[in-house]
Amino acid sequence: MRGYSLSPGKLADMAVFSGNLLTIPAEQILRTRVLYTIVGGKVVYQRPGADSWRDGQLFKPMPEFDHVN
């Protein structure tokens, strides 16, 4: 396995979510959204309103993906 690192000056591909998918309660996952997608260090997608999003803000649930109920 190759070692990877993220440090100043390096480019990264990543998605920025509106919540931490590893720590939020499972029932809130469907209330998160992708705010930004970054490829090669450039923003290729920005959700409308992403720049005014605030920590802890939840979106309406996405019922089309709710396979629990």
Secondary structure by P-SEA (a helix, b strand, c coil): cbbbbbcccbbbbbbbccccccccccccccccccccccccccccccccccccccccccccccccccccc
